[in-house]
Amino acid sequence: MLVPLYQAKAELFRTLGHPVRIRVLELLQDGPKPVRDLLQEIDIEASSLSQQLAVLRRAGIVTSSRSGANVVYELAASEVVELMQAARRLLTEVLSGQGELLAELNRTLTESGRARP
């Protein structure tokens, strides 16, 4: 039985729904990295990083290979970089809009004389 596209998308976003996984994807945008380099950049236990990498690998978002004693991870597709960039643009737009709303609220409070020092 085929999974509807919207359901597959939801599963993808659930997979991405962890800060460590997002940080891993950000670090891998610059190219493949061994686990030891990822551990230096992300302040978590090796076992926790391993679990998060396994989730990304099972979802097909990253791939791994062995180089001697090192396990090296890389993005499975360049579209992951595009997705991360799109998320940054969206967040920038949303937060910019919130900043404008906050400024308007502060301006309204000041004009009404209810602003707190």
DSSP file (Angstrom, degrees, kcal/mol; ACC not computed):
  #  RESIDUE AA STRUCTURE BP1 BP2  ACC     N-H-->O    O-->H-N    N-H-->O    O-->H-N    TCO  KAPPA ALPHA  PHI   PSI    X-CA   Y-CA   Z-CA
    1    1 A M              0   0    0      0, 0.0     2,-0.2     0, 0.0     0, 0.0   0.000 360.0 360.0 360.0 130.0    0.0    0.0    0.0
    2    2 A L        -     0   0    0      1,-0.1     3,-0.0     0, 0.0     0, 0.0  -0.498 360.0-127.9 -76.8 142.0    1.4    3.4   -1.0
    3    3 A V        -     0   0    0     -2,-0.2     5,-0.1     1,-0.1    -1,-0.1  -0.756  31.7-109.7 -86.6 132.8    1.8    6.1    1.6
    4    4 A P    >>  -     0   0    0      0, 0.0     4,-2.1     0, 0.0     3,-0.5  -0.300  25.8-117.9 -60.2 148.1    0.2    9.4    0.6
    5    5 A L  H 3> S+     0   0    0      1,-0.3     4,-2.5     2,-0.2     5,-0.2   0.878 113.7  55.3 -57.0 -41.5    2.7   12.1   -0.2
    6    6 A Y  H 3> S+     0   0    0      1,-0.2     4,-2.1     2,-0.2    -1,-0.3   0.860 108.1  49.7 -62.7 -33.8    1.5   14.4    2.6
    7    7 A Q  H <> S+     0   0    0     -3,-0.5     4,-2.1     2,-0.2    -1,-0.2   0.894 109.9  49.9 -71.2 -39.9    2.1   11.5    5.1
    8    8 A A  H  X S+     0   0    0     -4,-2.1     4,-2.0     2,-0.2    -2,-0.2   0.886 111.0  50.3 -64.6 -38.7    5.6   11.0    3.8
    9    9 A K  H  X S+     0   0    0     -4,-2.5     4,-2.5     2,-0.2    -2,-0.2   0.916 108.4  52.1 -64.2 -43.0    6.3   14.7    4.1
   10   10 A A  H  X S+     0   0    0     -4,-2.1     4,-2.2     1,-0.2    -2,-0.2   0.903 108.9  50.3 -60.3 -41.1    5.0   14.7    7.7
   11   11 A E  H  X S+     0   0    0     -4,-2.1     4,-2.3     2,-0.2    -1,-0.2   0.893 108.7  52.5 -64.6 -39.9    7.3   11.8    8.5
   12   12 A L  H  X S+     0   0    0     -4,-2.0     4,-1.8     1,-0.2    -2,-0.2   0.939 111.0  46.6 -59.7 -47.1   10.3   13.7    7.0
   13   13 A F  H  < S+     0   0    0     -4,-2.5     4,-0.5     1,-0.2    -2,-0.2   0.845 109.6  54.0 -67.9 -32.7    9.5   16.7    9.1
   14   14 A R  H >< S+     0   0    0     -4,-2.2     3,-1.1     1,-0.2    -1,-0.2   0.914 107.5  51.8 -63.4 -41.0    9.2   14.5   12.2
   15   15 A T  H 3< S+     0   0    0     -4,-2.3    -2,-0.2     1,-0.3    -1,-0.2   0.880 111.0  47.1 -61.3 -38.1   12.6   13.1   11.5
   16   16 A L  T 3< S+     0   0    0     -4,-1.8     2,-1.5     1,-0.2    -1,-0.3   0.532  85.9 101.0 -79.4  -5.4   14.0   16.6   11.2
   17   17 A G    <   +     0   0    0     -3,-1.1    -1,-0.2    -4,-0.5    -2,-0.1  -0.134  60.4  85.6 -80.6  42.4   12.3   17.6   14.5
   18   18 A H  S  > S-     0   0    0     -2,-1.5     4,-2.2    -3,-0.1     3,-0.3  -0.986  72.1-136.6-141.4 131.6   15.3   17.4   16.8
   19   19 A P  H  > S+     0   0    0      0, 0.0     4,-2.4     0, 0.0     5,-0.2   0.847 104.9  52.3 -56.7 -37.6   17.8   20.1   17.4
   20   20 A V  H  > S+     0   0    0      2,-0.2     4,-2.5     1,-0.2     5,-0.2   0.911 108.9  50.1 -66.8 -40.3   20.8   17.7   17.2
   21   21 A R  H  > S+     0   0    0     -3,-0.3     4,-2.2     2,-0.2    -1,-0.2   0.910 111.1  48.9 -64.3 -40.6   19.7   16.3   13.9
   22   22 A I  H  X S+     0   0    0     -4,-2.2     4,-2.4     2,-0.2    -2,-0.2   0.924 110.9  50.3 -63.5 -43.3   19.3   19.9   12.5
   23   23 A R  H  X S+     0   0    0     -4,-2.4     4,-2.4     1,-0.2    -2,-0.2   0.906 108.9  52.1 -62.4 -41.3   22.8   20.8   13.8
   24   24 A V  H  X S+     0   0    0     -4,-2.5     4,-2.3     1,-0.2    -1,-0.2   0.936 109.9  48.9 -58.3 -46.7   24.3   17.7   12.2
   25   25 A L  H  X S+     0   0    0     -4,-2.2     4,-0.7     1,-0.2    -2,-0.2   0.887 109.8  52.0 -63.6 -38.2   22.7   18.6    8.8
   26   26 A E  H >< S+     0   0    0     -4,-2.4     3,-0.8     1,-0.2     4,-0.3   0.928 111.6  46.7 -61.6 -44.0   24.0   22.2    9.2
   27   27 A L  H >< S+     0   0    0     -4,-2.4     3,-0.9     1,-0.2    -2,-0.2   0.850 109.5  53.9 -67.7 -34.2   27.5   20.8    9.8
   28   28 A L  H >< S+     0   0    0     -4,-2.3     3,-1.6     1,-0.2    47,-0.5   0.575  85.4  84.0 -79.3  -7.7   27.3   18.4    6.9
   29   29 A Q  T << S+     0   0    0     -3,-0.8    -1,-0.2    -4,-0.7    -2,-0.2   0.811  88.2  55.2 -61.9 -27.5   26.4   21.2    4.4
   30   30 A D  T <  S-     0   0    0     -3,-0.9    -1,-0.3    -4,-0.3    -2,-0.2   0.483 126.4 -82.1 -84.9  -2.2   30.1   21.9    4.1
   31   31 A G  S <  S-     0   0    0     -3,-1.6    -1,-0.3    -4,-0.1    42,-0.1  -0.645  71.6 -23.4 127.3 175.7   30.8   18.3    3.1
   32   32 A P        -     0   0    0      0, 0.0    42,-0.2     0, 0.0    32,-0.0  -0.195  57.4-171.2 -59.1 146.6   31.4   14.9    4.7
   33   33 A K  E     -A   73   0A   0     40,-2.5    40,-3.0     4,-0.0     2,-0.1  -1.000  22.3-120.7-141.5 139.4   32.6   14.8    8.3
   34   34 A P  E >>  -A   72   0A   0      0, 0.0     4,-1.7     0, 0.0     3,-0.8  -0.424  34.1-110.7 -72.1 156.7   33.9   12.0   10.5
   35   35 A V  H 3> S+     0   0    0     36,-2.2     4,-2.7     1,-0.3     5,-0.2   0.867 117.0  60.9 -56.4 -39.0   31.9   11.4   13.7
   36   36 A R  H 3> S+     0   0    0      1,-0.2     4,-1.4     2,-0.2    -1,-0.3   0.866 104.9  48.4 -60.1 -35.7   34.8   12.7   15.8
   37   37 A D  H <> S+     0   0    0     -3,-0.8     4,-1.4     2,-0.2    -1,-0.2   0.892 110.6  50.7 -69.6 -39.9   34.5   16.1   14.1
   38   38 A L  H  X S+     0   0    0     -4,-1.7     4,-2.0     1,-0.2    -2,-0.2   0.903 108.3  53.2 -62.9 -40.6   30.8   16.2   14.6
   39   39 A L  H  < S+     0   0    0     -4,-2.7     5,-0.3     1,-0.2    -1,-0.2   0.861 105.9  53.3 -63.3 -35.5   31.3   15.4   18.3
   40   40 A Q  H  < S+     0   0    0     -4,-1.4    -1,-0.2    -5,-0.2    -2,-0.2   0.844 114.4  42.1 -66.7 -32.7   33.7   18.3   18.6
   41   41 A E  H  < S+     0   0    0     -4,-1.4     2,-0.5    -3,-0.2    -2,-0.2   0.749 113.2  54.2 -85.8 -26.6   31.1   20.7   17.2
   42   42 A I  S  < S-     0   0    0     -4,-2.0     2,-2.0    -5,-0.1    -1,-0.1  -0.947  78.3-139.9-116.7 121.7   28.0   19.3   19.1
   43   43 A D        +     0   0    0     -2,-0.5     2,-0.3    -3,-0.1    -3,-0.1  -0.498  62.1 104.6 -85.4  73.9   28.3   19.1   22.9
   44   44 A I  S    S-     0   0    0     -2,-2.0    -2,-0.1    -5,-0.3     2,-0.1  -0.921  76.6 -80.6-141.2 168.5   26.6   15.8   23.5
   45   45 A E     >  -     0   0    0     -2,-0.3     4,-2.2     1,-0.1     3,-0.2  -0.361  39.3-118.6 -67.7 149.9   27.6   12.2   24.5
   46   46 A A  H  > S+     0   0    0      1,-0.2     4,-2.5     2,-0.2     5,-0.1   0.874 114.4  54.5 -57.9 -39.2   28.9   10.0   21.7
   47   47 A S  H  > S+     0   0    0      2,-0.2     4,-1.9     1,-0.2    -1,-0.2   0.876 108.0  49.3 -65.6 -36.5   26.0    7.5   22.2
   48   48 A S  H  > S+     0   0    0     -3,-0.2     4,-2.1     2,-0.2    -2,-0.2   0.914 111.8  48.2 -68.3 -42.5   23.4   10.3   21.8
   49   49 A L  H  X S+     0   0    0     -4,-2.2     4,-2.7     1,-0.2     5,-0.2   0.917 109.4  54.0 -62.4 -42.0   25.0   11.5   18.6
   50   50 A S  H  X S+     0   0    0     -4,-2.5     4,-2.1     1,-0.2    -1,-0.2   0.898 107.8  50.0 -59.0 -41.8   25.1    8.0   17.4
   51   51 A Q  H  X S+     0   0    0     -4,-1.9     4,-1.8     2,-0.2    -1,-0.2   0.917 112.2  46.8 -62.9 -43.7   21.4    7.6   18.0
   52   52 A Q  H  X S+     0   0    0     -4,-2.1     4,-2.0     1,-0.2    -2,-0.2   0.883 111.5  50.9 -68.9 -37.9   20.6   10.8   16.1
   53   53 A L  H  X S+     0   0    0     -4,-2.7     4,-2.5     1,-0.2    -1,-0.2   0.885 107.6  54.3 -64.9 -37.4   22.8    9.9   13.2
   54   54 A A  H  X S+     0   0    0     -4,-2.1     4,-2.8    -5,-0.2    -2,-0.2   0.894 106.3  51.6 -63.4 -39.7   21.1    6.5   13.0
   55   55 A V  H  X S+     0   0    0     -4,-1.8     4,-1.7     2,-0.2    -1,-0.2   0.937 112.8  45.3 -61.5 -46.6   17.7    8.2   12.8
   56   56 A L  H  <>S+     0   0    0     -4,-2.0     5,-2.4     1,-0.2     6,-1.1   0.877 113.8  49.7 -65.0 -37.8   18.9   10.4    9.9
   57   57 A R  H ><5S+     0   0    0     -4,-2.5     3,-1.3     1,-0.2    -2,-0.2   0.922 109.2  50.6 -67.9 -44.5   20.6    7.4    8.2
   58   58 A R  H 3<5S+     0   0    0     -4,-2.8    -1,-0.2     1,-0.3    -2,-0.2   0.844 109.1  52.8 -62.0 -32.8   17.4    5.2    8.4
   59   59 A A  T 3<5S-     0   0    0     -4,-1.7    -1,-0.3    -5,-0.2    -2,-0.2   0.566 114.8-119.1 -79.5  -7.9   15.4    8.1    6.9
   60   60 A G  T < 5S+     0   0    0     -3,-1.3    -3,-0.2    -4,-0.4    -2,-0.1   0.685  82.3 118.1  80.2  17.7   17.9    8.3    4.0
   61   61 A I  S   <S+     0   0    0     -5,-2.4    15,-2.8    -6,-0.2    16,-0.5   0.806  78.6  23.1 -87.5 -31.9   18.9   11.9    4.8
   62   62 A V  E     -B   75   0A   0     -6,-1.1     2,-0.3    13,-0.3    13,-0.2  -0.900  68.8-151.0-127.2 160.6   22.5   11.1    5.4
   63   63 A T  E     -B   74   0A   0     11,-2.7    11,-2.1    -2,-0.3     2,-0.3  -0.894  10.0-150.1-124.3 159.5   24.8    8.3    4.4
   64   64 A S  E     +B   73   0A   0     -2,-0.3     2,-0.3     9,-0.2     9,-0.2  -0.947  13.3 177.4-130.3 152.3   27.8    6.8    6.2
   65   65 A S  E     -B   72   0A   0      7,-2.2     7,-3.3    -2,-0.3     2,-0.5  -0.963  28.1-116.3-145.3 161.8   31.0    5.2    5.0
   66   66 A R  E     -B   71   0A   0     -2,-0.3     2,-0.4     5,-0.2     5,-0.2  -0.867  21.2-176.8-105.5 134.0   34.1    3.9    6.8
   67   67 A S  E >   -B   70   0A   0      3,-3.3     3,-1.9    -2,-0.5     2,-0.4  -0.846  68.2 -59.8-127.3  92.8   37.5    5.4    6.2
   68   68 A G  T 3  S-     0   0    0     -2,-0.4    -1,-0.0     1,-0.3     0, 0.0  -0.578 120.8 -16.4  67.8-124.0   39.9    3.3    8.2
   69   69 A A  T 3  S+     0   0    0     -2,-0.4     2,-0.3    -3,-0.1    -1,-0.3   0.506 123.2  91.6 -88.4  -5.3   38.8    3.5   11.8
   70   70 A N  E <   - B   0  67A   0     -3,-1.9    -3,-3.3   -35,-0.0     2,-0.5  -0.689  65.1-146.0 -96.8 142.4   36.6    6.5   11.2
   71   71 A V  E     - B   0  66A   0     -2,-0.3   -36,-2.2    -5,-0.2     2,-0.4  -0.933  21.3-159.7-101.6 126.7   32.9    6.6   10.2
   72   72 A V  E     -AB  34  65A   0     -7,-3.3    -7,-2.2    -2,-0.5     2,-0.3  -0.901   2.8-159.2-112.7 133.7   32.2    9.5    7.9
   73   73 A Y  E     +AB  33  64A   0    -40,-3.0   -40,-2.5    -2,-0.4     2,-0.3  -0.842  13.9 169.4-111.1 148.1   28.8   11.0    7.4
   74   74 A E  E     - B   0  63A   0    -11,-2.1   -11,-2.7    -2,-0.3     2,-0.1  -0.978  42.2 -85.8-149.2 161.8   27.5   13.1    4.5
   75   75 A L  E     - B   0  62A   0    -47,-0.5   -13,-0.3    -2,-0.3     3,-0.1  -0.439  29.6-141.7 -67.1 140.4   24.2   14.4    3.2
   76   76 A A  S    S+     0   0    0    -15,-2.8     2,-0.3     1,-0.2   -14,-0.2   0.768  82.7  15.4 -75.0 -25.5   22.5   11.9    0.9
   77   77 A A    >   -     0   0    0    -16,-0.5     3,-1.6     1,-0.1     4,-0.4  -0.998  68.0-126.5-150.5 147.2   21.3   14.6   -1.5
   78   78 A S  T >> S+     0   0    0     -2,-0.3     4,-1.3     1,-0.3     3,-0.8   0.716 103.2  76.9 -66.2 -19.5   22.1   18.3   -2.2
   79   79 A E  H 3> S+     0   0    0      1,-0.2     4,-2.5     2,-0.2    -1,-0.3   0.745  81.8  67.5 -63.4 -21.9   18.4   19.1   -1.7
   80   80 A V  H <> S+     0   0    0     -3,-1.6     4,-2.4     2,-0.2    -1,-0.2   0.904  98.7  50.8 -63.8 -39.4   18.9   18.8    2.0
   81   81 A V  H <> S+     0   0    0     -3,-0.8     4,-2.4    -4,-0.4    -2,-0.2   0.927 110.0  49.8 -61.7 -44.6   21.1   22.0    1.8
   82   82 A E  H  X S+     0   0    0     -4,-1.3     4,-2.5     1,-0.2    -2,-0.2   0.892 110.0  51.1 -61.4 -40.3   18.3   23.7   -0.1
   83   83 A L  H  X S+     0   0    0     -4,-2.5     4,-2.3     2,-0.2    -2,-0.2   0.919 110.3  48.5 -63.7 -44.1   15.8   22.6    2.6
   84   84 A M  H  X S+     0   0    0     -4,-2.4     4,-1.9     1,-0.2    -2,-0.2   0.889 112.6  48.5 -64.3 -38.9   18.0   24.0    5.3
   85   85 A Q  H  X S+     0   0    0     -4,-2.4     4,-2.3     2,-0.2    -2,-0.2   0.894 110.5  51.0 -67.4 -39.4   18.4   27.3    3.5
   86   86 A A  H  X S+     0   0    0     -4,-2.5     4,-2.6     1,-0.2    -2,-0.2   0.896 108.6  52.0 -64.3 -39.7   14.6   27.5    2.9
   87   87 A A  H  X S+     0   0    0     -4,-2.3     4,-2.6     2,-0.2    -1,-0.2   0.901 109.3  50.1 -62.8 -40.6   14.0   26.9    6.6
   88   88 A R  H  X S+     0   0    0     -4,-1.9     4,-2.4     2,-0.2    -2,-0.2   0.919 111.5  48.0 -63.7 -43.9   16.5   29.8    7.4
   89   89 A R  H  X S+     0   0    0     -4,-2.3     4,-2.2     2,-0.2    -2,-0.2   0.920 112.5  48.8 -63.1 -43.2   14.7   32.1    5.0
   90   90 A L  H  X S+     0   0    0     -4,-2.6     4,-2.7     2,-0.2    -2,-0.2   0.930 112.4  47.6 -62.4 -46.8   11.3   31.2    6.4
   91   91 A L  H  X S+     0   0    0     -4,-2.6     4,-3.0     1,-0.2     5,-0.3   0.895 110.2  52.9 -62.2 -40.1   12.4   31.7   10.0
   92   92 A T  H  X S+     0   0    0     -4,-2.4     4,-2.1    -5,-0.2    -1,-0.2   0.921 111.9  45.8 -60.6 -43.6   14.0   35.1    9.1
   93   93 A E  H  X S+     0   0    0     -4,-2.2     4,-2.2     2,-0.2    -2,-0.2   0.924 114.6  46.7 -65.7 -45.7   10.8   36.2    7.5
   94   94 A V  H  X S+     0   0    0     -4,-2.7     4,-2.0     1,-0.2    -2,-0.2   0.938 115.3  45.2 -63.2 -47.9    8.6   35.0   10.4
   95   95 A L  H  X S+     0   0    0     -4,-3.0     4,-2.3     1,-0.2    -1,-0.2   0.848 110.5  54.7 -68.0 -32.8   10.9   36.5   13.1
   96   96 A S  H  X S+     0   0    0     -4,-2.1     4,-2.1    -5,-0.3    -1,-0.2   0.926 108.7  48.8 -63.4 -44.1   11.1   39.8   11.1
   97   97 A G  H  X S+     0   0    0     -4,-2.2     4,-2.0     1,-0.2    -2,-0.2   0.877 110.7  50.3 -62.8 -38.3    7.3   40.0   11.1
   98   98 A Q  H  X S+     0   0    0     -4,-2.0     4,-2.7     2,-0.2    -1,-0.2   0.883 108.1  53.2 -67.9 -37.7    7.2   39.3   14.8
   99   99 A G  H  X S+     0   0    0     -4,-2.3     4,-2.3     2,-0.2    -2,-0.2   0.892 108.9  49.2 -63.0 -39.5    9.8   42.1   15.4
  100  100 A E  H  X S+     0   0    0     -4,-2.1     4,-2.2     2,-0.2    -1,-0.2   0.893 111.1  49.8 -66.1 -39.6    7.7   44.5   13.4
  101  101 A L  H  X S+     0   0    0     -4,-2.0     4,-2.6     2,-0.2    -2,-0.2   0.919 110.7  49.7 -64.3 -44.0    4.6   43.5   15.5
  102  102 A L  H  X S+     0   0    0     -4,-2.7     4,-2.7     1,-0.2    -2,-0.2   0.910 110.2  50.5 -61.4 -43.2    6.5   44.0   18.7
  103  103 A A  H  X S+     0   0    0     -4,-2.3     4,-2.5     2,-0.2    -1,-0.2   0.909 110.9  49.4 -61.3 -42.0    7.7   47.4   17.6
  104  104 A E  H  X S+     0   0    0     -4,-2.2     4,-2.5     2,-0.2    -2,-0.2   0.912 110.9  49.5 -63.8 -42.9    4.1   48.3   16.8
  105  105 A L  H  X S+     0   0    0     -4,-2.6     4,-2.4     2,-0.2    -2,-0.2   0.924 112.5  47.4 -62.4 -44.1    2.9   47.1   20.2
  106  106 A N  H  X S+     0   0    0     -4,-2.7     4,-2.3     2,-0.2    -2,-0.2   0.902 111.8  50.6 -63.3 -40.7    5.6   49.1   21.9
  107  107 A R  H  X S+     0   0    0     -4,-2.5     4,-2.5     2,-0.2    -2,-0.2   0.912 110.7  49.3 -63.1 -43.0    4.8   52.2   19.8
  108  108 A T  H  X S+     0   0    0     -4,-2.5     4,-1.8     2,-0.2     6,-0.2   0.905 111.5  48.8 -63.4 -42.7    1.1   51.9   20.7
  109  109 A L  H  <>S+     0   0    0     -4,-2.4     5,-1.9     2,-0.2     6,-0.9   0.905 112.1  49.1 -64.0 -41.5    1.9   51.5   24.4
  110  110 A T  H ><5S+     0   0    0     -4,-2.3     3,-1.0     1,-0.2    -2,-0.2   0.920 111.0  49.4 -64.9 -44.4    4.2   54.6   24.3
  111  111 A E  H 3<5S+     0   0    0     -4,-2.5    -1,-0.2     1,-0.3    -2,-0.2   0.827 109.9  51.2 -65.3 -31.8    1.6   56.7   22.5
  112  112 A S  T 3<5S-     0   0    0     -4,-1.8    -1,-0.3    -5,-0.2    -2,-0.2   0.531 112.4-120.0 -85.0  -3.8   -1.1   55.7   25.0
  113  113 A G  T < 5S+     0   0    0     -3,-1.0    -3,-0.2    -4,-0.5    -2,-0.1   0.620  86.3 109.1  79.1  12.7    1.1   56.7   27.9
  114  114 A R      < +     0   0    0     -5,-1.9    -4,-0.2    -6,-0.2    -5,-0.1   0.332  40.2 126.0-102.0   6.9    1.0   53.2   29.4
  115  115 A A        -     0   0    0     -6,-0.9    -9,-0.0    -5,-0.2    -8,-0.0  -0.403  57.2-131.4 -68.2 140.2    4.6   52.3   28.6
  116  116 A R              0   0    0      1,-0.1    -1,-0.1    -2,-0.1    -2,-0.1  -0.714 360.0 360.0 -90.7 142.2    6.6   51.1   31.5
  117  117 A P              0   0    0      0, 0.0    -1,-0.1     0, 0.0    -2,-0.1   0.507 360.0 360.0 -64.8 360.0   10.0   52.7   32.1
